[in-house]
Amino acid sequence: MEKKLRSTGWFGRTGKDGFIYRAWMKNQGIPDYEFNNKPVIGICNTWSELTPCNAHFRDLAETVKKGIYEAGGFPVEFPVMSLGETLMKPTAMLYRNLVSMDVEESIRANPLDGVVLLCGCDKTTPALVMGACSVNLPTIVVSGGPMLTGRHKGAAIGTSDLWRYHDAVREEKITQEELMTIEGSMCRSSGHCAVMGTASTMACMVEALGLSLPGNAAIPAADARRKVLAQFSGLRIVEMVKEDVKLSDILTRDAFENAIISNAAIGGSTNFVIHLIAIARRIGVNLTLDDFNNIASNVPLLVNLQPSGKYFMEDLYYAGGLPAVLKELHQFLHNDCITVNGKTIGHNYKPSECHNREVIAGLDAPFNPVSGVIVLKGNLCENGAVIKPSAATPALMQHTGKAVVFEDVDDFKNRIDDRDLEVDESSILVLKNVGPKGYPGMPEVGNMGMPKKLLEKGITDIVRISDGRMSGTGFGTVVLHASPEAACGGNFSVVQSGDVITLNVPECSLHVHLSDEELQERKQRWKPKPAIADRGYVGLYIQHVEQAHLGADMDFLTGMSGSEVSKDSH
């Protein structure tokens, strides 16, 4: 017996209620037959001119609609708040949970049978997936795709080079005028960052989870094949509704493990950890910080992309895309996981081929034996912290040095270039109060700029530790997400300049050389800073955001409420 469509609870009614639902929709010129038991597919669009990565989504949505119509569905496009990573202050991460609420309630409240999520810029992908998970309808993801590789003076450039150019300007190696020229050379097409930053990592994440059609992650935004995939996704979501394939059918524990394994092999962003845990907690899968070490410890880095390597997302697509990477990972993956196309992930990548071993290495000769995100534990981060070894300096993976502590971002900016700052190449920079509650929103400032006096000596990396995040485009020996954050009064909140810290990545430890008694005495003297806000969304966020090791979601949003509407006002 065919399952009744959810949308018939609106459009299939008789009398006053059905009249209201249909009549007001018809003012858009929609003929009566569109309401005749057709699957209604919502296209959740994060298009915005304030989100440049997603500025081509109007066009992409029209292509999705073609597929939905072709399959006999009825497409309805709706907007949700969009998060432009490059423009939003104080940080787009502050609003990820707000967007997830927008998505969840927009889906649940409306007559939708299935959903296509259009996402690209960093936080739009996890926000949309989190919100959709809490409703648990048939859902497919279409990413916007990376921009074409930038070109400047004959060289390929991308977002990761921003950090190098920043230091070059500070050292007066290039002028501000030349930097302006580079601006126009780097972002030369529609799409998100061309490197394996957070946006690209999120696109790979949804493909590895099985939430998108094969090949979704790497097709450039400007490539016509991005539109072809979007149309096929529109076709497929109608079939998913008819088959009743929901998010909970795809997002199993094994699927999350596949995502962790693939993230290690591609050199994905450290932000992956926070977002994947948040998604798992929405759909009801028990995923913890410790799993990231346990699951991917033997997986090498296969993909030679910036910031861990040389090439760009465009190159990854031409080399075979994520399916070619997954094929190399055959022995590690749960190959029987079902994906949105109704086939297993193993079936999907089987016909793929690698066309460039410079970009995608094999397991027999990996690009780097060190990969993934390493979770650290110790008395400086009781609940954990993370580091990305493939983007760090090997010589600093075991390092002991004296802390140079900055109490907040303003303190850092005011003192980092001070000639009298007591810092040398053995020092460890520590930045406090940039976590979820302390900033608030956990900004991408963890890869602190190097002290100018060290740059002038030719030193380009030292150990840096914070309770904040780092852009996926960033690099360096940077320890992030220290939990509990400084604003919560744990050990991290009381570390002082001159304290000796040991980072030991092989042993997954981060330790400050202080006795338990000394730490306890300092914590008793510690006083929290006044809250940044006590009203509106920011006040709500500060009160309810969870710590980084739990995904930095709101405590009242974990889990799912389902697709039932509790009240019917008509």
N, C-alpha and C positions, 0 to 999 in steps of 0.2 A: 504494500500500500504506500503510495507516494505521500511524503510528509507535507503537511500544510505549511505554506510559506508564512514566515513571521509577518511580512508586510500585509497579508490579508486581514490582519487584526486592525488595520487602518482602511485600506482601499477596498477590501471585500465586504465591508459593512453595508447594510441598508439603512434607510431612514435618515434622521438628522446627522448622525455621526459620519456615515459614509459620504453624505452630501458635502459636508464641510471639508473632509479630507481631500476629496477629488476635485470639487469645484474650485477651490483656491489654487490647487496645482495647475488646473487647466488655464489659468490666466497667463501661463507661459506658452500657450499654444500647443499643449499636449493632447493628442487625440485620445478618445475613450478607450481604445483597445490596449493602450499601454498599461492600463490598470487591470487588465484581464488576466490575473494569476501569473504575471511575469515576475521572475526574481528581480527585486529592486536592489541595485548595487550602488552603494555609496562610494564616491571617490573622495577620499579625505586628502585635501590639498593644502600643502604648506607653501604655496606660491606667495611671494611678497617681493616687492622691489627693495625692501629693507633686508632681504635675505638673498644677496646676489647669487649664491650657490643654487638657489631654487627659482631663479627668475624666469626660467624657460618652462616652468611647470604648467602654465596655461596651455601651451601647445602640446605638452606631453599628456595632459588630461584628455584632450580631444582625441588623441590616438587611442587611449584606453577605452574611451567611449565607443569607438569603432568596433573594437573587439566585443564589448558587452552587447551592443546592438546585433552584431553578427551572430552571437550565440543565443539570441532570443531574450536577452535581459533588458532591463530598464535602468539606465545610468542616471544618477543624480549626484552632482558635484557639490561639495560643501567645504567651506574654509575652516581652518582652526588657526589659533595663534601660531605664528612662525618665528623661529629663533635664528637670527642672523649672528653667527658666532663672531664675525669681524666687527660688528657695529654695536651690539647690545652692551649696555653698562648696567650694573657693575660686571656681570658675567652672564652669558646665556644659560649656564648651568643652574642659576638661581631659579629659572623659569621652566626647566625641564618637567618638573612635577606638576606645575600649573597646566602646561600643555597636555600632559597625560590625563589630567582631570577634564580638560576641554574635550579631548578625543573620546574618553570613556562616556561622558554624559551626552555628547553629540550622537554617538552611535546608539547608545541604549534608548535615548528619548525619541528617536526617529524611526520611520517605517523601513528599516533596512534588513535585507536578508544576507548580505555579504558585503565586504569592504575591501577596497583597494587603497593601500596606504602609499601616497606619493611623498617621499622623503629624500633628503640629500645632505644638507648641512648638518654638522656634527650631532646636535642634540635633537633634531627633528626625528631621526630614526628611532632612538630608544624611547623618546617620549610617545611617539605614535604606537609603537609596538607595546609599550607598557599599558597605555590606555585601552588598546584593543584587547589585550590579554584579560583585562578585568571584565570585559563583556563576553568574550569567547564566542564570537561568530566566525563563520568561514572568512578568512582574511588572506590576502596576498600582498606582498611588498613589491613596489617598483621604485628603484633608486633612480636619482637623477643623472648619475654618472659623473666621472671626473672630467675636469677641463683638459684641453689639449696641453701638452708640455710647453712651458714657456721657452722662449729663445732670446738670448742677449749676447751680442757680439759672437755669434756662432756657437755658443754653448747652450746646452739644455739647462733650464732652471725651474725651480718649483718653490713651494712655500717654505720648505726646510731651509732654503738659502736665505730667507729673511733674517734668521738669527745670525748668520755669517755677515750679511750686509750691515746689520745693526752694529756689530762689533767693529766692522771695518770703518764705519762712519765715526765711531767713538775714537778709533785710533788714527783718524784723519787719513786713512788709506784711500777712501773714495769721498767725493764731495756730495753734498745734498742734491746738487743739480743732476749728477749721474744717477743717484738713487731715484730721482723722479723719472728718468728715462727707463730704468729697470722696472718701475711700477707698470708702465705701459707695455712692457715686454713679457711679463710673467702671467698675468691673467688674461689670456688672449682669446678665450672662448667661453661659452656658457659652461656650467658645471662646478663641482666642488674641487677642493685641493687636488693637485695632480700627483701628490706623493701618497705614501701609506700613512696618512694622518688619521685623525679620528673618523672623518667622514668616510674615507675609503675602508677603514677598519670596520665601521658599522655596516657598510654595504657587503663586505665579505662575511661579516657575522650573520646577517639575515640569510645569505645564500647557504652558508654552512649549517645553519639551523634548519634549513629546508623551507623557509618562508618565502622564497622567491624562485622564479624559474632559473634553470641552470644558465650561467653566463651573466647574470644580472650585475654582478659586482663591478666588473672592469670595463664594460663598453663605454667609450667616451661619450659625454653628453652630446657632442656635436656629430657623432657618427649616426647615420641613418638607421643602423641596426638597433640603436637604443629605442627608436620608435617601433620597430618591428617587435621587440621584446614587450613593449608596453601594450601593443595590440593583442599579442598572444596572452598576456596576463589578463586583459579584459575578457578574452574568450574563456580562459581557464576558471576565473572566479565564478562564472555562471555555472559551470560544471561542478565546482566545489560545493556550491549551494545545493545543487540537486543531489550530490553525494553526501551532503551533510558532513564535510570534512572541516572540523573546527581547529582552532589554534591548539587546544589541549590535546588533539590527536597527533599533532606534529611536534609540539614542544615537550618531548619526553626528557628524562634524565640523560639518556644516550645522546640525544640531539645537542644538549648543552655541552656534553663532553666532546662531541665532534667540533663544536665551535671553539672550545678551548684549544684543542689540538691544532686546528687550522690557524688560529691566531698566533700560535707559537711559530708555525712554519712561515707565515707571511711577515712576521715582525710587526704585528699590529700594535696599536696605541695602548698605553697603560689605562686610558679611560675605558677601554673594553671591560676591564674588571668590574668597575662600578656599575656600568650599564647592564652587563650580563646578569650580575647578581640581582639587580633591581627587577629585571624582566622575569627571572626565575622565581622571585618572591611573589610576583603578581600572579603567575600561572600555577604556583603551588609546588614547584620543584625545589627540593632541599639542596641548595648549592652554597658552599661556604668558601671563604678566602683560601683555606688550606687545600681545596680541590685543585686550585690552579698550579700548585707545585706538584701534587700527586699525579695528576692526569697527563701533564705535558712534559714531565721531567726528561724524557728520552727523545723528545722531538727536536730535531735541529732546525735552524733557519734555512729555508730553501729559496726564498724570494729575495732577489737583490734589488730592493727598492729603497729610495730615500725615505726616512732618515737613517735607516740601518745600512743602506747600501748606496747604489749608484743610479738606478733607473727610476722610471715613473709608471703610473697606472696605465697610461697609454701603451707602454712597452709590455706591461703584464698582459693586457688584452691581446696584443698581436702575438705574444708568446704562447697563448692558449688559455689565458684567464684562470680564474679560480678552479674550474673543473680539472685543468691540467695539474694544478697543485694538489688537489684532493686525490687524484689518481696516484701521485707519488706517495701519498700518505695512506695508501690502502691497508697496510698492515696495522696501522694505529686506530683506524676509524671503525665506528659501528656502521657497517655498510648497509644494514637492513633498515635504517631509519627512513620512514616515509616522508616525502616532501610534498609541496603544494601541487605538483603535477600528477600526483597519485602514484608515482614510481619511487623506488628507493634511491637514496643518494649514491649508492654503488652503481646502480643502473644508469644514473644520470651522467656520471663522469667516465664511464667505461669507454665510450668512443672518443674521448678527448685525446689530444696529442700535445706534446711540448714542441714548440717550433724555435725556441731559443734558449739554450742551456746557460747562456750568460745571465738571463733573467730568472729562469726557473731551474734550479739545480735539482739533481736527483739525490736520493738518500745515500747512494754510494759515494757521492762527492758533494756534500752540502756546501752551501755558500758560507755558512758559519756553524760550527757545532754547538755554539751557544745561542739559545733562542728564548722566545717567550717572555713572560713576565714572571719574575721571581718574587714570591711573598716572603717578607722578612718578619721575624718575631724577636722580641727582646724587651728589656726594661725601658727602652725609649719609645716603644710602640707596642703596648701590651696587647692590643687587638690586631696588630699587623700594620705593615707598610709594604709598598711595592717598588720594584726597580726593573728597568728594561735593559738587561745586560748587553743586548746586541747593539744598542745605541750608546753604550758607555765605553769608558777607557779601561781596557783589560788590566792595566797595572794598578788601577784603583779598586779592583774588586775585593781586595783585602787591604784595608787601610785603617790606620789609627791616627787621629789628629785632634787638635784643640778646636773647640767650637767657637765660632764667631756668630753671635746670636743677634737677630733682628726681631724686635717684638711685633712688628706688623709691616705691611707694605710701605707705608710712609717712612718708617724708620730705615728700611732698606734703601729706598730711593735717596734719602737724605745723606746716607753715610757710605754707600758702596764705592763711590769714587773719591772719597776723602783720602788724601795722601797720608793722613795720620792713622788710618784704619790699621789695626794690628792684625794683619793677614799675610800669609805666605802660601806657597804651593802645597804645604802639608795641612793647611787649615781645612775645617769643615764648616761651610756656611749653613746656618740654621734659621729658617724663617717660620715664625709662629703666627697664629691667628689669621690664617687664610684657609681654614677648613669650612665645612658646611655652615656651621653656626657663626663662627668667628668673623667671617668676612662681611656679610654672609654670601653663600652660594658657591664657595670653593673654586676660586678663579684659577686660570692656567698661568700661574706665576712661579711654579715650583722650579722651573729651570732658570733660576736667578742669573741675571747677567754677571759676567765675571768682573771682579774689581779691576778698574782701569790700570792700577799699578802692576797687576799681574799680567794683563794683556800686553803691556809695554815690555814685559820681560819674555814674551813669547809663550806664556802659559795659557792654554785655551780650555782647560778643564780641571776642576777640583770637585770633591764630593760636596753635594748640596742636599739638604734634607728639609722637608716642609710637611705641613698637614694639608697642603693644597694639591692642585693637579698640574699637569704639564700638557701643553698642546701635543697632539699626536705627531705633529710635524717637528717637534723639538727633539733634542738629543743631549747627551752628556751623562755623567755619573750622578744621576739625580734620583734621590729617594723621595717617594711621594705618598700621599694619603695616610700619613702617620695617624694612627687611631688608638685611643681617643685623641681628638684634636686639642689644641692648647686651650680653646674656649671652654672645654669640659673639665679642666682641672686635673688631668692625668699627669704622668711623669713628663710628657713632652712639654707641658705648660711651665715647668720649673727649671728646665735646662738653662744654664747660664754660660756666658762667654768665659772661656778658659777651661770648661769641663772637657774631659777627654772622652772621645767617642770612638768606638771601633765598629766599622762596617765589614762584615765577612759574608760576602754573597755565596761562596761555595757552601757555607754552613747555614745560610738563610737567617743570619742573625744581625741585629742592630742593638748595640749596647753602650750605655753611658756608664763610665766608671765611677759610680757613686753607690754608697751603701744604701740598703733599704731604709735604714734609719735616717740618713741624710735626705733621701727623697721624701720620706714621710714628713720630716720636719719642715721641708720647703713647702710641701703641699698644704700644710696646716697654716702657713703664712700667706698662701696664695689667695688673691681676691679676683673674682671674675670682672671683666670689663662690662660697663653698662651695655644693654642691648641696643643694637643699631636702630631698631624700629619696634614699636609695640602695637601697630595697627596694620590693617590691610593684609595683602598677601604676604609681604615680607615678614610681618609680625607672626603670621600663621606659620610661615616656613621656619623661622627661628625656633618657635615653640615645638614643632613636630618633626623636623627633619631628623632622620637617623644618621648614624655615623657611616663613614666611608666603607667600612668592612661589611656593612649591611646593605650597601647600594645607594645610600644617601636619598632614599625615598622618604615619603612622609609616613609616619607610623600608622596613620589611619587609612592608608591606601593599599597596603600589602594585601594580597589575596584577590579574589574576584567576587563581584556581585552578581554576575550573570547578565542575561539579556532581557529578563522580565522587567516590565515597568510596574511599579508597585501601585500606582494610582492611575485612574483614567478619568480625566476631568470632563470629557464630553459625554 
